[in-house]
Every structure is written in C-alpha cells, then in structure tokens.
Amino acid sequence: MNLQTWLDEMGVSYRASHHPTAYTAQDLAAAEHVPGRQVIKPVVVRADGRFVMCALPACHRIDLEALRRQLQANQLQLADEGKLGELFPDCELGAEPPIGRLYGMPMIMDESVVADSRVTFQAGTHSDAVTMSLADFRRVARPEMGYFGRHL
C-alpha cells in the first residue's frame, strides 16, 4: 500500500507536494522552504538481527552508541543499500517515508523531532513530500521515543 492511500485510510490531514529532486533531507528542507529541524529523515539500523526504523530531524545525525544503548542491543549497524531496496520495494532508494508501521518495522524517534508542530518527509520518491501535523504523525507512526540524535 502506498503512503498516501495509507494516510487517507488512517484519516490523516496532510499536504502532498511535488518539488525539484532532493537526495538528502537537508535538500528536501530547502526545496520545501522549511527549516531542517522540521524535516524527518529515516535511518534503518539492524539491532541484534532485527531491523528498526529511526526517525530524526534532517539537521541531526545518529549517535550509534547512544542508539545501541537505547535499544538495549549488543550489535547495531546501519542497514546497507541492498537491504533497503528489499525492505522498501515501493520506494526510490533514500526516499523512504519515516513510518515504520507502514513496512511492519518497529520505530524509534529522537526527542528532538518534537521541536516543531509540523513535519515534512519524503513520500517514496526524491521529488514528492508530505507535510502534516506532528500530532498526526505521532498518532499514525506510533514511535517509541529516544535520545540518540546529535545536531550536525
């Protein structure tokens, strides 16, 4: 099921937009004319053999050691591109929406995402985005909250 169909079924109010090609979350922020802290980027990790989606602002990076402790994992590594293609077959590589539930994956979101009342993220392609309220995002994504992001 694609993102917009899923959001419609969940009764979410959102704005879909089309923008010039943006390969990074910071580029998406510029294309959508929003601050980087408002753009959510997903990062998928493998924690003790299971895949977990992490969500954090475009202007942050993951502290892998802090995330490993948060997830109480012995081993943690970033998912490789080949695996991302398998996990998100309906998305362009690097344009996955940060909603783990949509892909049957647990999700953890960094506390820094709560800085804005609206969030924007890629919608499966490098030229499509979705903007919605943070409250709706949290309701549909149901992320665990954590402290693993560090400002760039």
Backbone as a ProteinNet text record, in pm:
[ID]
protein_1_A
[PRIMARY]
MNLQTWLDEMGVSYRASHHPTAYTAQDLAAAEHVPGRQVIKPVVVRADGRFVMCALPACHRIDLEALRRQLQANQLQLADEGKLGELFPDCELGAEPPIGRLYGMPMIMDESVVADSRVTFQAGTHSDAVTMSLADFRRVARPEMGYFGRHL
[TERTIARY]
85.1	0	89.5	54.8	140	105.8	196.7	186.9	57.7	24.5	-91.9	-221.2	-232.6	-350.6	-360.7	-247.1	-244.6	-284.8	-229.7	-265.7	-413.9	-467.3	-610.4	-693	-654.2	-727.4	-716.7	-607.7	-588	-658.6	-718.5	-791.1	-702	-582.6	-485.6	-502.5	-496.9	-495	-348.8	-316.2	-178.7	-177.1	-60.3	-41.2	64.7	30.3	127.3	183.5	312.3	374.5	474.9	500	598.7	705.6	830.8	939.3	1054	1150.9	1268.7	1337.6	1404.1	1470.1	1557.8	1537.7	1613.9	1662.7	1794.2	1850.4	1881.3	1886.8	1912.8	1798.4	1789.2	1685.1	1705.6	1830.5	1857.3	1815.9	1838.4	1793.5	1640.5	1575.4	1428.7	1381.7	1447.5	1411.4	1421.2	1528.7	1545.3	1437.9	1409.6	1309.6	1169.7	1140.1	1007.5	1001.3	1115	1122.7	1080.7	1135.4	1110.6	1245	1252.1	1378.6	1413	1542	1586.4	1533.5	1508.3	1457.4	1314.4	1244.2	1105.9	1099.3	1208.5	1211.2	1258	1178.8	1214.7	1282.4	1399.1	1466.5	1466.2	1445	1451.9	1591.8	1635.1	1758.7	1725.4	1757.5	1727.1	1854.7	1841.9	1953.5	1913.3	2015.1	1993.2	2045.4	1954	1987.7	1967.6	2077.3	2072.1	1986.9	2002.9	1936.9	1800.1	1741.5	1609.6	1625.9	1547.2	1554.4	1464.3	1517.5	1446.6	1459	1346.2	1349.9	1369.3	1464.4	1491.8	1449.2	1389.2	1347.1	1409.9	1468.7	1530.9	1528.4	1550.1	1547.2	1661.2	1639.3	1739.9	1871.9	1866.8	1987.3	2055.6	2021.8	2082.2	2144.8	2233	2289.6	2268.4	2278.9	2259.7	2389.5	2378.5	2485.8	2461.5	2535.5	2509.5	2526.2	2619.3	2637.9	2518.8	2471.2	2353.2	2231.2	2217	2104.9	2116	2236.6	2256.5	2212.6	2251.2	2210.1	2058.5	2000.5	1855.7	1779.3	1826.8	1760.8	1801.3	1895.1	1947	1996.1	2070.4	2121.2	2268.7	2309.7	2451.5	2524.7	2460.4	2520	2423.4	2480.4	2399	2479.2	2416.7	2482	2377.3	2421.5	2332.7	2296.3	2172.8	2130.7	2198.1	2239.3	2304.2	2199.7	2245.1	2152.8	2077.9	2143.8	2076.8	1959.1	1976.5	1868.2	1756.8	1790.9	1688.2	1598.1	1657	1577.8	1477.8	1516.2	1425.8	1317.4	1355.4	1261.3	1158.1	1197	1109.3	1096.9	1036.2	1032.9	953.9	866.1	783.6	844.2	967.1	1029.7	1159.7	1191.7	1324.3	1422.9	1540.1	1641.5	1675.2	1658	1685.7	1565.8	1449.3	1330.1	1217.9	1254.8	1157.8	1087.3	955.1	886.7	922.8	934.7	977.9	862.7	793.8	683.3	704.3	765.9	798.3	676.9	564.3	442.2	399	420.8	380.9	455.4	570.6	654.3	674.7	589.8	598.2	725.5	776.2	905.2	887.7	950.2	945.5	1016.3	977	1029	1063	1171.5	1211.6	1238.5	1188.1	1202.5	1279.6	1374.2	1451.5	1363.6	1382.9	1304.8	1314.6	1423.2	1440.6	1337.7	1267.8	1165.7	1049.9	1027.3	912	929.3	1034.2	1060.8	961.4	896	800.9	664.6	561.2	426.2	391.1	473.9	450.5	577.4	560.8	675.1	657.4	770.9	774.1	869.2	837.6	925.5	901.2	999.1	987.7	872.3	806.4	689.4	716.3	838.2	869.7	948.3	953.9	1035.6	1119.8	1218	1303.7	1240.4	1117.4	1051.7	910.7	873.3	741.8	758.9	679.2	687.6	547.9	542.2	419.2	449	355.8	364.2	236.5	252.9	137.9	171.2	71.6	97.3	180.3	262.7	341.5	249	137.8	43.4	-9.5	-47.8	-95.3	16.4	137.3	249.9	271.4	272.9	294.3	180.4	58	-57.2	-46.9	-8	-3.7	125.7	236.8	365.1	384.1	326.8	339.2	483.8	573	713.4	741.2	837.8	897.3	982.3	996.9	1078.4	1214.9	1318.4	1452.5	1540.3	1662.7	1762.6	1885.9	1894.1	2007.9	2054.5	1990.3	2028.1	2122.9	2215.1	2309.9	2306.1	2298.7	2291.5	2420.1	2404.8	2520.5	2604.4
-117.7	0	123.9	221.5	340.3	433.7	525.1	613.8	693.7	759.7	847.4	769.1	650.5	566.7	529.8	493	455.2	572.5	691.9	809.8	842.7	829.3	853.5	756.5	629.7	529.4	556	617.1	649.6	780	849.1	972.5	1090.9	1093.9	1199.3	1315.7	1436.6	1556	1585.7	1593.8	1618.7	1695.8	1749.2	1818.2	1741.2	1695.7	1631.1	1739.2	1730.8	1829.6	1762.7	1829	1784.1	1893	1855.6	1952.9	1907.2	1995.5	1952.6	1836.1	1752.7	1635.4	1673.3	1602.3	1626.6	1491.9	1472.7	1344.6	1336.5	1450.1	1447.3	1517.9	1491.9	1556.2	1707.4	1752.1	1895.9	1958.1	1885.3	1934	1942	1843.8	1846.2	1969.5	2000.6	2119.8	2245	2255.6	2372	2374.2	2259.1	2252.7	2286.6	2248.7	2273.7	2405.2	2477	2605.7	2593.4	2489.8	2469.8	2448.5	2474.7	2451.9	2303	2271.5	2133	2057.7	2128.1	2059.9	2008.5	2060.2	2019	1897	1868.1	1755	1630	1525.1	1399.3	1309.3	1256.9	1159.4	1024.4	918.3	785.1	726.4	652.6	576.5	437.7	335	198.2	133.3	71.9	0.7	-144.9	-226.7	-366.5	-381.4	-408.5	-421.5	-567.6	-636.2	-778.1	-858.7	-828.2	-906.1	-857	-761.9	-710.7	-568.3	-534.7	-401.1	-305.5	-186.8	-83.5	46.7	116.4	246.6	354.4	441.4	554.7	680.8	773.7	899.8	1014.8	1107.7	1223	1340.4	1462.2	1578.9	1576.4	1641.9	1648.7	1704.1	1793.3	1860.5	1784.1	1657.7	1574.1	1449.1	1388.3	1259	1164.6	1036.2	936.6	914.2	913.7	868.6	717.9	636.6	492.8	426.6	473.6	414.2	446.2	569.5	606	526.8	508.3	430.2	284.1	227.9	89	70.7	163.4	155.6	169.9	264.2	287.9	161.5	94.4	-27.3	-151.4	-133.9	-244.8	-358.1	-318.9	-414.1	-442.6	-564.6	-599.6	-551.7	-569.9	-528.6	-436.4	-331.5	-236.2	-188.5	-188.3	-136.9	-77.7	13.7	71.3	-35.1	-33.3	-125.9	-84.7	-182.8	-149.4	-122.1	-57.9	-16.2	-131.8	-245.4	-362	-405.7	-405.9	-445.9	-342.9	-214.4	-110.1	-131.1	-170.9	-198.9	-311	-410.5	-520.6	-476	-396.8	-354.2	-253.9	-174	-68.5	-80.4	-187.9	-212.5	-107.9	-34.3	65	205.1	217.4	349	359.1	481.4	507.5	500.1	445.5	431	567.1	580.6	705.8	798.2	756.3	841.5	774.3	684.3	610.4	703.7	689.9	769.4	715.5	802.4	759.2	706.3	607	545.7	395	343.5	201.4	111.3	151	68.2	34	125.5	104.3	-14.4	-48.3	-156.5	-268.4	-272	-376.5	-372	-253	-236.1	-152.5	-192.3	-106.4	25	127.5	261	332.9	406.5	492.1	631.4	732.6	870.4	950.4	1029.9	1112.5	1223.5	1252.1	1355.8	1491.6	1518	1648.3	1675	1572.8	1592.5	1675.9	1678.1	1748.6	1900.6	1952.3	2096.3	2177.4	2118.1	2188.9	2121.5	2197	2141.2	2073.6	2093.7	2029.9	1958.3	1851	1776.1	1752	1738.6	1712.7	1597.5	1511.6	1399	1350.1	1276.9	1220.2	1120.6	1112.5	1026.9	911.4	858.8	742.5	773.7	901.4	942.5	1062.3	1096.5	1211.1	1343.3	1338.3	1462.2	1477.6	1391.7	1401.4	1404	1488.1	1501	1509.8	1487.6	1500.9	1590.7	1679.9	1763.7	1741.2	1724.7	1703.2	1753.3	1752.8	1794.1	1687.1	1730.5	1635.9	1542.7	1595.7	1512.3	1398.5	1428	1321.8	1224.5	1277	1188.4	1090.7	1141.5	1054.1	954.6	997.1	907.1	790.8	817.9	710.9	629.9	693.5	622.4	544.1	593.6	531.7	497.2	594.3	564.2	556	473.8	481.7	608	674.4	795.8	764.5	836.2	812.8	935.9	922.2	1028.7	972.5	987.9	933.1	1025.9	1139.3	1234	1339.3	1380.1	1486.2	1587.6	1716.3	1823	1823.4	1840	1844.4	1968.1
0	0	0	-81.6	-83.9	31.7	58.3	173.8	174.5	64.4	64.7	84.9	26.2	48.7	196.1	254.8	395.3	484.4	456.9	535.8	521.5	399.9	378.7	462	462.9	540.7	690.6	733.2	875	913.3	815.1	841.8	875.8	815.6	844	746.6	800.9	717.7	684.5	556.9	515.2	384.8	353.3	225.6	148	29.7	-59.3	-150.6	-177.6	-264.9	-357.7	-467.3	-565.4	-570.6	-568.7	-562.4	-651.6	-675.9	-752.4	-679.4	-754.7	-698.3	-579.8	-468.5	-345.6	-293.8	-290.8	-248.9	-99.9	-31.9	111.4	184.4	313.7	393.2	398.6	402.7	402.7	268.7	158.4	27	22	85.3	91.7	168.2	279.1	356.3	268.9	193.2	105.2	-3	-63.9	-171.5	-120.9	3.6	61.1	139.2	147.6	217.4	363.8	430.2	573.2	643.1	772.8	843.7	850.1	852.9	858.6	978.5	1088.7	1207.8	1188.2	1085.6	1058.8	966.2	896.5	803.7	878.3	869.4	934.3	831.8	870.4	784.3	855.2	777	836.2	818.5	917	908.6	960.4	882.5	924.3	976	1092.3	1152.9	1175.1	1190.4	1227.4	1369.9	1462.3	1603.7	1643.7	1669.7	1705.7	1607.1	1478	1374.3	1332	1402.2	1359.7	1309.2	1208.1	1150.2	1228.4	1254.8	1328.9	1250.2	1232.9	1166.8	1273.6	1248.1	1335.9	1262.1	1334.4	1273.5	1350.6	1276.3	1339.3	1242	1292.5	1203.5	1102	990.3	883.1	933.5	1030.4	1078.9	1192.5	1209.2	1313.2	1250.3	1325.4	1287.3	1403.9	1377.4	1482.3	1559	1689.6	1777.7	1793	1717.5	1714.3	1851.1	1930.2	2063.1	2154.6	2149.2	2229	2183.1	2051.5	1998.6	2040.7	2035.3	2075.6	2221.2	2307.8	2449	2462.3	2387.1	2392.3	2352.6	2248.8	2200.2	2279.8	2372.2	2452.8	2362.4	2259.5	2160.9	2186.4	2159.6	2168.1	2043.6	1927	1799.8	1727	1667.8	1593.4	1473.9	1358.4	1238.2	1146	1061.3	960.9	858.8	812	706.4	576.2	496.6	369.6	262.2	155	48.6	-14.2	-30.1	-88.2	-4.7	126.3	216	214.5	203.9	198.2	76.8	-34.9	-154.7	-131.2	-51.8	-17.7	80.4	179.7	283.1	232.4	132.2	79.6	-72	-120.4	-265.5	-344.7	-278.2	-348.1	-344.6	-293.5	-278.2	-356.4	-397	-451.2	-334.6	-359.4	-255.6	-195.7	-64.9	2.9	15.4	-31.9	-24.5	55.3	144.4	223.3	322	337.6	439.8	578.6	678.1	810.9	896.6	845.5	919.8	917.1	1020.8	1027.7	1017.7	1077.3	1074.3	932.3	840.9	701.2	641.1	699.5	647.9	750.2	853.7	953.9	1036.1	1060.7	1127.1	1254.3	1366.1	1484.5	1456.4	1530.7	1502.9	1631.8	1628.3	1739.5	1682.8	1752	1705	1809.6	1763	1854.5	1910.5	2039.4	2108.1	2040.4	1966.7	1902.4	1793.8	1746.3	1643	1696	1824.9	1880.2	1885.6	1823.7	1826.5	1743.6	1646.7	1561	1564	1531.9	1532.8	1400.7	1297	1166.8	1124.5	1048.3	997.2	847.4	780.3	636	613	516.1	484.2	343	289.5	154.7	151.1	38	21.7	-74.1	-71	-154.1	-279.8	-317	-431.4	-388.6	-470.6	-439.9	-480.3	-532.9	-573.8	-516	-422	-358.3	-207.3	-141.8	2.8	62.7	192.1	268.6	388.1	418.6	538.3	618.1	749.5	837.5	976.8	1061.9	1199.6	1269.3	1363.2	1442	1520.1	1569.1	1644.7	1558.2	1434	1344	1311.7	1289.6	1260.5	1375.6	1496.1	1611.7	1627.2	1596.5	1608	1509.4	1386.1	1286	1291.3	1326.3	1329.2	1459.2	1566.1	1698.7	1735.4	1726.2	1755.7	1905.2	1939.8	2072.4	2067.8	2181.1	2183.4	2243.1	2195.6	2245.5	2233.7	2280.5	2274.9	2205.2	2075.5	2001.3	1891.3	1872.6	1767.7	1820.3	1735.8	1769.3	1656.6	1693.3	1592	1509.7	1378.1	1288.3	1311.4
[MASK]
++++++++++++++++++++++++++++++++++++++++++++++++++++++++++++++++++++++++++++++++++++++++++++++++++++++++++++++++++++++++++++++++++++++++++++++++++++++++

